[in-house]
Amino acid sequence: MFIGYVVLAVVLSLLLLASARGDITRDPKITEGLKAVGVKDSWFLPLGLIKIAGALGLLAGCFYRPFGIAAAIGVVLYFLGAVITHVRAGDKKGVGTPAVIMLVSVAPLVLGLTSL
């Protein structure tokens, strides 16, 4: 279980860091979709920093599992909020990516809890 947690934590962390980079640098491919669902420009940096914190927490969970569990819970909740935002905005096309990331984020949470 521990090896599975580590692999998923690393992969998910890389995904989160790539996504955070797009938020922080205001990559038009990402910001246009966010603006379309009502995200304000002033939220891009905080949202990117939250993703970085989640990635670091997942990696810290490799050494101290409660950090990883807390980070995984935060990442699941973050992307649940993203899914809800897309649904409320009527963006059926854009809901897929945050939904998949949310579901992938459940795996390190479960593995972290089972390997305590």
GROMACS elastic network, one bead per residue, 0.5 to 0.9 nm:
[ bonds ]
;  ai    aj funct       b0    kb
    1     4     6  0.51279   500
    1     5     6  0.62181   500
    1     6     6  0.87457   500
    1   111     6  0.59883   500
    1   112     6  0.79632   500
    1   114     6  0.73523   500
    1   115     6  0.59101   500
    2     5     6  0.50372   500
    2     6     6  0.62459   500
    2     7     6  0.87032   500
    2    62     6  0.80969   500
    2   111     6  0.72360   500
    2   112     6  0.75515   500
    2   114     6  0.89438   500
    2   115     6  0.61697   500
    2   116     6  0.89523   500
    3     6     6  0.50851   500
    3     7     6  0.61849   500
    3     8     6  0.85860   500
    4     7     6  0.52242   500
    4     8     6  0.61446   500
    4     9     6  0.83819   500
    4   108     6  0.79437   500
    4   111     6  0.71323   500
    5     8     6  0.52564   500
    5     9     6  0.58372   500
    5    10     6  0.84980   500
    5    61     6  0.87463   500
    5    62     6  0.76245   500
    5   107     6  0.78727   500
    5   108     6  0.53201   500
    5   109     6  0.83235   500
    5   110     6  0.87191   500
    5   111     6  0.55580   500
    5   112     6  0.63048   500
    5   115     6  0.85393   500
    6     9     6  0.50357   500
    6    10     6  0.61077   500
    6    11     6  0.85891   500
    6    58     6  0.86241   500
    6    59     6  0.77062   500
    6    61     6  0.83270   500
    6    62     6  0.60201   500
    6   108     6  0.81879   500
    7    10     6  0.53209   500
    7    11     6  0.62293   500
    7    12     6  0.85425   500
    7   108     6  0.89654   500
    8    11     6  0.51216   500
    8    12     6  0.58509   500
    8    13     6  0.82057   500
    8   104     6  0.83745   500
    8   105     6  0.84577   500
    8   107     6  0.74631   500
    8   108     6  0.60831   500
    9    12     6  0.52451   500
    9    13     6  0.58424   500
    9    14     6  0.85422   500
    9    55     6  0.77841   500
    9    58     6  0.54303   500
    9    59     6  0.60521   500
    9    61     6  0.81283   500
    9    62     6  0.79088   500
    9    68     6  0.81592   500
    9    72     6  0.87976   500
    9   105     6  0.86984   500
    9   108     6  0.63113   500
   10    13     6  0.50685   500
   10    14     6  0.62202   500
   10    15     6  0.86753   500
   10    55     6  0.81853   500
   10    58     6  0.76886   500
   10    59     6  0.66045   500
   11    14     6  0.52582   500
   11    15     6  0.63517   500
   11    16     6  0.87189   500
   12    16     6  0.60892   500
   12    17     6  0.85704   500
   12    55     6  0.71929   500
   12    58     6  0.82076   500
   12   101     6  0.82310   500
   12   104     6  0.77667   500
   12   105     6  0.72427   500
   12   108     6  0.87796   500
   13    17     6  0.60659   500
   13    18     6  0.85447   500
   13    51     6  0.85547   500
   13    52     6  0.80170   500
   13    54     6  0.74645   500
   13    56     6  0.71937   500
   13    57     6  0.88427   500
   13    58     6  0.68025   500
   13    59     6  0.71984   500
   14    17     6  0.51173   500
   14    18     6  0.61732   500
   14    19     6  0.85708   500
   14    55     6  0.73749   500
   15    18     6  0.52107   500
   15    19     6  0.61909   500
   15    20     6  0.85635   500
   15    55     6  0.84824   500
   15   101     6  0.87767   500
   16    19     6  0.50454   500
   16    20     6  0.59799   500
   16    21     6  0.85288   500
   16    48     6  0.86321   500
   16    51     6  0.55429   500
   16    52     6  0.66242   500
   16    54     6  0.75676   500
   16    55     6  0.60348   500
   17    21     6  0.60890   500
   17    22     6  0.87262   500
   17    48     6  0.82295   500
   17    51     6  0.67126   500
   17    52     6  0.58123   500
   17    55     6  0.67326   500
   18    21     6  0.51361   500
   18    22     6  0.65876   500
   18    23     6  0.89571   500
   19    22     6  0.52449   500
   19    23     6  0.65219   500
   19    24     6  0.88409   500
   19    30     6  0.84081   500
   19    48     6  0.73606   500
   19    51     6  0.75794   500
   20    23     6  0.50264   500
   20    24     6  0.60660   500
   20    25     6  0.84256   500
   20    44     6  0.87674   500
   20    45     6  0.83793   500
   20    47     6  0.73943   500
   20    49     6  0.68210   500
   20    50     6  0.81377   500
   20    51     6  0.57370   500
   20    52     6  0.64124   500
   21    24     6  0.52164   500
   21    25     6  0.59033   500
   21    26     6  0.80197   500
   21    27     6  0.81072   500
   21    48     6  0.68791   500
   21    52     6  0.89316   500
   22    25     6  0.53974   500
   22    26     6  0.56243   500
   22    28     6  0.81788   500
   22    29     6  0.80911   500
   22    30     6  0.62195   500
   22    31     6  0.78170   500
   22    44     6  0.89565   500
   22    48     6  0.78670   500
   23    26     6  0.50063   500
   23    27     6  0.65508   500
   23    30     6  0.68307   500
   23    31     6  0.68291   500
   23    43     6  0.89176   500
   23    44     6  0.51964   500
   23    45     6  0.63944   500
   23    46     6  0.88204   500
   23    47     6  0.70987   500
   23    48     6  0.52728   500
   23    49     6  0.88371   500
   24    27     6  0.78831   500
   24    44     6  0.60564   500
   24    45     6  0.50370   500
   24    46     6  0.83542   500
   24    47     6  0.82318   500
   24    48     6  0.56470   500
   24    49     6  0.79487   500
   25    28     6  0.89634   500
   25    44     6  0.87219   500
   25    45     6  0.84399   500
   26    29     6  0.84664   500
   26    30     6  0.71706   500
   26    31     6  0.58756   500
   26    41     6  0.88047   500
   26    44     6  0.72694   500
   26    45     6  0.86387   500
   27    30     6  0.55148   500
   27    31     6  0.60053   500
   27    32     6  0.84303   500
   28    32     6  0.56323   500
   28    33     6  0.83775   500
   29    32     6  0.60028   500
   29    33     6  0.70778   500
   30    33     6  0.55642   500
   30    34     6  0.64462   500
   30    35     6  0.87912   500
   31    35     6  0.59507   500
   31    36     6  0.84154   500
   31    39     6  0.85984   500
   31    41     6  0.82568   500
   31    44     6  0.79829   500
   32    35     6  0.51760   500
   32    36     6  0.61265   500
   32    37     6  0.89443   500
   33    36     6  0.50885   500
   33    37     6  0.67456   500
   33    39     6  0.88665   500
   33    94     6  0.75288   500
   34    37     6  0.54539   500
   34    38     6  0.65887   500
   34    39     6  0.53400   500
   34    40     6  0.80550   500
   34    41     6  0.89788   500
   34    44     6  0.88141   500
   34    86     6  0.89644   500
   35    38     6  0.50412   500
   35    40     6  0.64262   500
   35    41     6  0.76017   500
   36    39     6  0.73820   500
   36    89     6  0.82216   500
   36    91     6  0.84846   500
   37    85     6  0.68484   500
   37    86     6  0.61645   500
   37    88     6  0.83188   500
   37    89     6  0.54001   500
   37    90     6  0.81796   500
   37    91     6  0.71942   500
   38    85     6  0.83274   500
   38    89     6  0.76715   500
   39    42     6  0.83972   500
   39    43     6  0.67420   500
   39    44     6  0.79890   500
   40    43     6  0.55414   500
   40    44     6  0.74178   500
   41    44     6  0.57592   500
   41    45     6  0.84184   500
   42    45     6  0.69136   500
   42    46     6  0.79172   500
   43    46     6  0.54743   500
   43    47     6  0.60099   500
   43    48     6  0.85259   500
   44    47     6  0.52408   500
   44    48     6  0.61092   500
   44    49     6  0.86245   500
   45    48     6  0.51056   500
   45    49     6  0.61424   500
   45    50     6  0.86488   500
   46    49     6  0.50223   500
   46    50     6  0.61699   500
   46    51     6  0.87245   500
   47    50     6  0.51244   500
   47    51     6  0.64508   500
   47    52     6  0.88175   500
   48    51     6  0.51652   500
   48    52     6  0.63661   500
   48    53     6  0.87331   500
   49    53     6  0.61473   500
   49    54     6  0.85686   500
   50    53     6  0.50243   500
   50    54     6  0.61888   500
   50    55     6  0.86647   500
   50    74     6  0.89237   500
   50    75     6  0.86272   500
   50    78     6  0.84824   500
   51    54     6  0.50023   500
   51    55     6  0.62124   500
   51    56     6  0.86641   500
   51    75     6  0.74889   500
   51    78     6  0.84930   500
   52    55     6  0.50553   500
   52    56     6  0.61795   500
   52    57     6  0.84867   500
   53    56     6  0.51521   500
   53    57     6  0.60036   500
   53    58     6  0.85623   500
   53    71     6  0.77828   500
   54    57     6  0.50433   500
   54    58     6  0.61377   500
   54    59     6  0.86454   500
   54    68     6  0.86181   500
   54    70     6  0.87878   500
   54    71     6  0.51125   500
   54    72     6  0.71145   500
   54    74     6  0.68263   500
   54    75     6  0.60052   500
   55    58     6  0.52104   500
   55    59     6  0.63369   500
   55    60     6  0.86251   500
   55    71     6  0.75914   500
   55    72     6  0.88807   500
   55    75     6  0.85717   500
   56    59     6  0.51222   500
   56    60     6  0.60413   500
   56    61     6  0.85375   500
   56    68     6  0.86904   500
   56    71     6  0.81355   500
   57    61     6  0.61363   500
   57    67     6  0.55988   500
   57    68     6  0.53719   500
   57    69     6  0.83313   500
   57    70     6  0.75144   500
   57    72     6  0.78650   500
   58    61     6  0.50298   500
   58    62     6  0.71555   500
   58    65     6  0.86882   500
   58    67     6  0.68869   500
   58    69     6  0.74620   500
   58    70     6  0.82687   500
   58    71     6  0.55679   500
   58    72     6  0.64934   500
   58   108     6  0.81625   500
   59    62     6  0.55167   500
   59    63     6  0.77616   500
   59    67     6  0.85107   500
   59    68     6  0.67903   500
   60    63     6  0.55649   500
   60    64     6  0.61704   500
   60    65     6  0.75389   500
   60    66     6  0.89122   500
   60    67     6  0.60902   500
   60    68     6  0.61097   500
   60    71     6  0.89841   500
   61    66     6  0.63995   500
   61    69     6  0.68980   500
   61    70     6  0.86438   500
   61    71     6  0.80614   500
   61   112     6  0.79588   500
   62    65     6  0.61782   500
   62    67     6  0.85710   500
   62    68     6  0.69591   500
   63    67     6  0.85666   500
   63    68     6  0.86212   500
   64    67     6  0.59527   500
   64    68     6  0.71156   500
   65    68     6  0.51268   500
   65    69     6  0.62426   500
   65    70     6  0.86544   500
   65   112     6  0.63929   500
   65   113     6  0.82426   500
   65   115     6  0.84048   500
   65   116     6  0.68028   500
   66    69     6  0.50254   500
   66    70     6  0.60674   500
   66    71     6  0.84512   500
   66   112     6  0.80041   500
   66   113     6  0.86258   500
   66   116     6  0.84050   500
   67    70     6  0.51801   500
   67    71     6  0.60424   500
   67    72     6  0.85087   500
   68    71     6  0.50207   500
   68    72     6  0.59722   500
   68    73     6  0.85236   500
   68   108     6  0.78822   500
   68   109     6  0.75475   500
   68   112     6  0.68852   500
   69    72     6  0.50897   500
   69    73     6  0.61978   500
   69    74     6  0.86034   500
   69   108     6  0.75687   500
   69   109     6  0.54377   500
   69   110     6  0.83608   500
   69   111     6  0.88996   500
   69   112     6  0.58144   500
   69   113     6  0.68988   500
   70    73     6  0.51582   500
   70    74     6  0.62437   500
   70    75     6  0.87103   500
   70   109     6  0.82516   500
   71    75     6  0.61177   500
   71    76     6  0.85784   500
   71   109     6  0.84164   500
   72    75     6  0.50438   500
   72    76     6  0.61040   500
   72    77     6  0.85319   500
   72   105     6  0.61555   500
   72   106     6  0.70377   500
   72   107     6  0.86353   500
   72   108     6  0.64702   500
   72   109     6  0.52295   500
   72   112     6  0.86766   500
   73    76     6  0.51856   500
   73    77     6  0.61859   500
   73    78     6  0.85423   500
   73   105     6  0.80975   500
   73   106     6  0.78792   500
   73   109     6  0.66736   500
   74    77     6  0.51273   500
   74    78     6  0.59829   500
   74    79     6  0.86534   500
   75    79     6  0.62207   500
   75    80     6  0.84039   500
   75   101     6  0.87809   500
   75   102     6  0.72168   500
   75   105     6  0.65119   500
   75   106     6  0.87064   500
   76    79     6  0.53966   500
   76    80     6  0.60052   500
   76    81     6  0.86031   500
   76   101     6  0.81103   500
   76   102     6  0.50896   500
   76   103     6  0.75817   500
   76   104     6  0.86345   500
   76   105     6  0.56540   500
   76   106     6  0.64983   500
   76   109     6  0.87080   500
   77    81     6  0.61496   500
   77    82     6  0.86087   500
   77   102     6  0.78611   500
   78    81     6  0.52077   500
   78    82     6  0.64290   500
   78    83     6  0.88764   500
   78   102     6  0.80694   500
   79    83     6  0.60967   500
   79    84     6  0.84624   500
   79    98     6  0.55216   500
   79    99     6  0.68970   500
   79   100     6  0.89782   500
   79   101     6  0.69450   500
   79   102     6  0.51948   500
   79   103     6  0.89178   500
   79   105     6  0.87612   500
   80    83     6  0.50579   500
   80    84     6  0.62006   500
   80    85     6  0.85508   500
   80    98     6  0.75542   500
   80    99     6  0.72579   500
   80   102     6  0.63886   500
   81    84     6  0.50570   500
   81    85     6  0.60610   500
   81    86     6  0.86561   500
   81    98     6  0.89481   500
   82    85     6  0.50192   500
   82    86     6  0.62514   500
   82    87     6  0.86183   500
   82    95     6  0.78416   500
   82    98     6  0.61367   500
   82    99     6  0.80672   500
   83    86     6  0.52292   500
   83    87     6  0.61763   500
   83    88     6  0.85801   500
   83    94     6  0.86377   500
   83    95     6  0.55961   500
   83    96     6  0.80632   500
   83    97     6  0.86479   500
   83    98     6  0.58269   500
   83    99     6  0.59495   500
   83   102     6  0.84986   500
   84    87     6  0.50790   500
   84    88     6  0.59988   500
   84    89     6  0.84792   500
   84    95     6  0.83867   500
   85    88     6  0.52131   500
   85    89     6  0.61694   500
   85    90     6  0.86508   500
   85    91     6  0.86004   500
   85    95     6  0.85706   500
   86    89     6  0.51134   500
   86    90     6  0.62045   500
   86    91     6  0.50690   500
   86    92     6  0.70232   500
   86    93     6  0.87164   500
   86    94     6  0.65348   500
   86    95     6  0.54831   500
   86    98     6  0.88800   500
   87    90     6  0.50385   500
   87    91     6  0.58598   500
   87    92     6  0.65766   500
   87    94     6  0.87799   500
   87    95     6  0.67863   500
   88    91     6  0.76450   500
   89    92     6  0.85948   500
   90    93     6  0.87817   500
   91    94     6  0.54870   500
   91    95     6  0.64315   500
   92    95     6  0.54716   500
   92    96     6  0.76465   500
   93    96     6  0.66704   500
   93    97     6  0.89509   500
   94    97     6  0.65442   500
   94    98     6  0.78590   500
   95    98     6  0.59104   500
   95    99     6  0.61471   500
   95   100     6  0.87691   500
   96    99     6  0.51128   500
   96   100     6  0.61292   500
   96   101     6  0.86605   500
   97   100     6  0.52755   500
   97   101     6  0.62816   500
   97   102     6  0.85657   500
   98   101     6  0.50764   500
   98   102     6  0.59669   500
   98   103     6  0.85721   500
   99   102     6  0.50554   500
   99   103     6  0.62340   500
   99   104     6  0.86357   500
  100   103     6  0.51153   500
  100   104     6  0.61290   500
  100   105     6  0.84985   500
  101   104     6  0.50092   500
  101   105     6  0.60094   500
  101   106     6  0.87759   500
  102   105     6  0.50119   500
  102   106     6  0.66125   500
  103   106     6  0.53123   500
  103   107     6  0.73143   500
  104   107     6  0.56306   500
  104   108     6  0.77804   500
  105   108     6  0.59964   500
  105   109     6  0.67768   500
  106   109     6  0.50872   500
  106   110     6  0.62054   500
  106   111     6  0.86151   500
  107   110     6  0.51996   500
  107   111     6  0.60655   500
  107   112     6  0.83342   500
  108   112     6  0.56593   500
  108   113     6  0.83429   500
  109   112     6  0.50891   500
  109   113     6  0.61967   500
  109   114     6  0.86527   500
  110   113     6  0.51695   500
  110   114     6  0.61469   500
  110   115     6  0.86069   500
  111   114     6  0.51401   500
  111   115     6  0.60626   500
  111   116     6  0.87098   500
  112   115     6  0.53912   500
  112   116     6  0.64311   500
  113   116     6  0.56792   500
